[in-house]
Amino acid sequence: MIAAAAALVLTLSACVTAPEPVHPPDAFMARLQALCGQRFEGRVVSTDEADADFRGQRLVMHVRDCAPDEVGIPFAVGEDRSRRWVVTRTGAGLRLKHDHRDPQGEVHGYHMYGGDTAGPGTAARQEFPVDAESIAQFRAGGAEVSTTNVWAMEVHPGRMFAYELRRPSGRFFRVEFDLTRPVAD
């Protein structure tokens, strides 16, 4: 009887297939979309003096504008609501763009700059090296220093969302948002 039960278990276990591994960009997008409709307050955790103005402001992200292949995330710095991150699914991975507009919705300054993921990343972290279009925009505007930008986003469900900018020259900016406490506005 025991031998028959063991044989049955062995036979049935051969029929069970392991779940397909989730493609990291898809898992990352699912984590972002799980936050849709919510706002979170954040704080600058990097120490660069260039970010002193941000440290003194209320920082709020609002995950909204959610579609199956795109998530728009307005990022308010105090009363300045000109920033919006746009994460889009591409054929090879994900794209991050920075949408900057004035209060009337008109494009101002650098606009729709960013980059595509160069590798699969993880479900928790995606990195976006600057793309050629953005490099051309930065050069045309005299922002040569931005031509080596690498942006990253992290989503740790129930804990933290992070946005960061890093340059090989040592520039590092990082904001972390508390996902345990959504805010009303």
N, C-alpha and C positions, 0 to 999 in steps of 0.2 A: 504494500500500500504506500509506504513512504517512498519507495523507488519510483512508483507510478506517479506520485504527486511531484516528485523532483523532476521527472522527465517532462511532465506537463508544464511546470514552471519554466524549465529550460526551453521548451518548444515555444511557449508564449512569449518569452523574453526575446527570442530571435525575431519575432514579428514586430516588436516595438522599435521604432526608429528614433534616434536622437533628434531633438528639435533643430531646425536650421539655425545657424548662428545669425543674429541680427546684424545687418549692415550698420556699422557705427554712425554714419550720417543720418540714416533713417531713425535710429534709436535716439540720437540727439534731437532731431526735429520733433519726435514724439514727446520728448521731455519738455521742449519749448512749448509745444501746443497744449500740453497739460496745464500750462500756466495762463492760457488765454483768458482775457477778461480781468485779470488781476493786476494790481499795482503793488510795488514793493519799494521800500526806502533802502538806500544804500549809503556807504561811506567810502571815502578814499582810504585805501590801506597801504598804498605806496608812499614813499617819503620824499619824492622829488620836489624841490622848491617851486618848480614851474606849475605845480598843481595846488598851490596855496589858495587860489581863488575858489577852486572846487571844494576844498576842505571846509570852507566857511559857508557853504550853501547847502540847502536841503536837496538831496539827489533822489529822484523818483523815476523808476521805469514802469511803463504800463504795457504789458504784453497784450497786444490786440491786433486787429487787421489780420486775423488768422485764416489761412486757406490751406488746402492740402500740401501745396508746394512752396508756401511763403508765409513768413510771420513778420509783421511790422511791430517794432518796439520803440515808441517814443521815449526819450530820455530827457527829463527836465532837470536843469541845473538852476535852482532857485526859481525865479520867475521866467527864465529863459527856456522856452519850449521849442527851440528851433531845431533840435536834434532828433533823429529817428534812425534806429538801426533796422535794416531789412535783411533777413536771412532767407535765402531762396535755395531750393533744391535744384541741382544741375544734373546733367547726365553722368558726371564723374564724382560728384560730392555735393558740397555746399558753397554758397557765395554769400559774403557779407558786404553790404554797401551802406554808406553813411549818407542819409538824405537830410540836407540842411536847407531850411526855408525860414523866411521871416514871418511875422504874425499874419500877414495877408496871404501866405502860402506861396510867395514868390521865392525862387531859388536865390540864395545868397551865399557868397564865398565859395569855398570848395564844395562840390556837390556830387553825390553818387560815386564817391571814391571807395575803394576797398580792395577785395581780392577773393580768390577761390581757394578752397582747401587744396593742399598739394598731396595729401595722403588721406587715409581713411579716418584718422583721429580716433577718438573713443566715444562711447555713448555719453560720457561726461564732459569731454573737452574737444573743441575744434579750433584749429589755427588757420588763419587766413593771411598768407603773404600778399603784399601789395601787387596789384596786377599792372600790366603795361599801360592800360588806359589811365589809371590813376597816376602812375609815374609821369606820364606826359602832362597831365593836369597840374601836378605839383611843380614840375619844371617850368611850365608856362606861367605859373603864379609866383615863382620865386621861392618855393618851399622845397628846395633840394634835399633838406634834412629828412623829409617825409618819404623819400623814394626807397627807403629800406624798411618801412613799417611792416610789422607782423602783428595783426590783431588776433585776439583769442576770446572765446566765450566758453564758460563752463556752466553746467546745470547739474547741481547735486540736489535731487528731489527732496523736498521737506526740510532743506537746510540752507542752500546758498546758490545764488547766480552770480557769476563774475564776468566782467568785461575788462579786457586789458589791451594795452598797446606796448610793444617792445621794439627797440631798435638795437642793432649790434653796437652802436656807439655808447650804449649803457642807459639810454632813456627807458624808463619803465613807469607806466601808469596803470593802476588797477583799482577798480571800484567793485566792492562786494555788496550784494543785496541780500537782505534777510528774508528768506522764503517762509519762515515760520510765522511771520506777522504781516499779512496783506494789509495795505492801508486803503482808506476810503478815497482819498484824493491826493 
